[in-house]
């Protein structure tokens, strides 16, 4: 059965009251989950707490928190606390960030991200189970930690944000779900196939496994400003090596190459112009409401268990158009 999620956008600066207003409207309209994240704006944990304590039914998930910027013990304590605050409604979406964010912004080492994520998830699960944590790994060597509060009364689900085959397979091995991002519907079946490979390797079945996907959506009668905003966003991801490889594998290699070349030459505006209409239409949904609903249905039919409407707005005051996009999709 397909569920419907909403991302409380972290690309549009907004007061916290607006974050909460979007989540409460989504809950009223029947959405199943609200996702938050952190890059350089509000931290995900504070936002999750705000949403969890001011909604009654929504699952509150992160999409995602990088494991490089918090220790797995801290992440485990955080998940246990939230899971006790809102039992059965918390999902911890984890992932690895880019070298720019980890090395340049945080001053932390970036190496072997799959190994680090695998170890972090193992430790977090031990913390959530209330076990004594002694762990000898490549990244983490821990001894005799134990949670001083009772474990959450209901499980905290762990999702992995994944792009490439190795991370998708890891999600199939160790996680309760996967979060896809910046992907056209035509590429979703291959991503699911990679998750299945990982699950088989671990002797698991994917019953109840969540396959969620952020889908950038702007419901607009005049799509031109939103399409320009989306082109700038995609350009920013094209210069990140992991996303560049992924976009190329999805069939957008020519656009990625020319955009990166212009960017490296210092021509930022020229780089944005290389994002073709088919690139925009593959990764985003911008049009009047009827078309957006039809396009979202195409994403769902590609194999998702939870399409996640990621509303965005080019407006200086974004809340009204973000709210309108959320209201276009009944839960």
JODANOR-V434859 format. One line per field, one symbol per residue. phi: phi as a letter, one per 40 degrees, with the letter a starting at -180 (. if undefined). burial: b if it has 16 or more other ideal C-beta (glycine too) atoms within 10 Angstrom, else e. A space follows every 10 residues. Layout:
BEGIN
phi->???
burial->???
END
This chain:
BEGIN
phi->.cbbbbcccb cbcaccccdc cccccccccg ccabbbaabb bccccccdcd cccbbbbdcb bbabccccba cccccccdcc cccccbdgbb bccbabcccc cccccbgbcb afcccccdcc cdcccccccg cccbabbccb bbagcaccbc ddcbcccbbb cabcdccccc dccbbcabbc afbcdcccdc cccccccccc ccgbbccgcc bbacbcbbca cbcdcccccc ccccdccccc dccccccccc hbcccccccc cccccgcccc ccccccdccc ccbbbbicdc cccccccccc cchccacbcb caaccdbcdd ccccccccbc c
burial->eebbbbbbbb bbebeeebbb bbbbebbeee bbbbbbbbee ebebbebbbb bbeebeebbb bbbbbbbbbb ebbebbbbbb ebbbebeebb bbbbbbbbbe bbeeeeeeeb eebeebbbbb bebbbbbbee eebebeeebb ebeebebeee bbeebbbbbb bbbebebbbb bbbbbbbbbb bbbbbebbee bbebbbebbe eeeeebeebb bbbbbbbbbb eebeebbebb bebbbebbbb ebbbebbeeb ebeebbebbb ebbeeeeeee bbebbeeebb ebbbbbbeee ebbebbeebb ebbbbbbbbb bbbbbeebbe bbbebbebbe b
END
